[in-house]
């Protein structure tokens, strides 16, 4: 990891985020973790995000449940997504742009609830 890797930046690109995550993977020796383990971890992180949303929305919660901030939980989901993308050499910016175009060009149909 470069000396500036942990330095705060006012704006990071998706490529910057992916490179920072790749640097941590290498520095900390996480490159040997399986993608399936990372996908399971992503599911756990999404669950923690849901808990944070429930708390923010004032939903009933288990009184012994511990929570973190929405910011932290969203960051965990983003970081774990970058780890999975890194394992498959996926450029998330290009993937996003492609998917955005697919969605934009999709024909949406209206539906009604019965």
Protein Blocks (a to p, Z undefined) as FASTA:
>chain_A
ZZklmpccfbdcfklmmmmmmmmmmmnopmmpcfklmmmmmmmmmmmmmmmmmmmnopac
dfkbccddfklmmmmmmmmmmmmmmmnopafklmmmmmmmmmmmpccdddddZZ
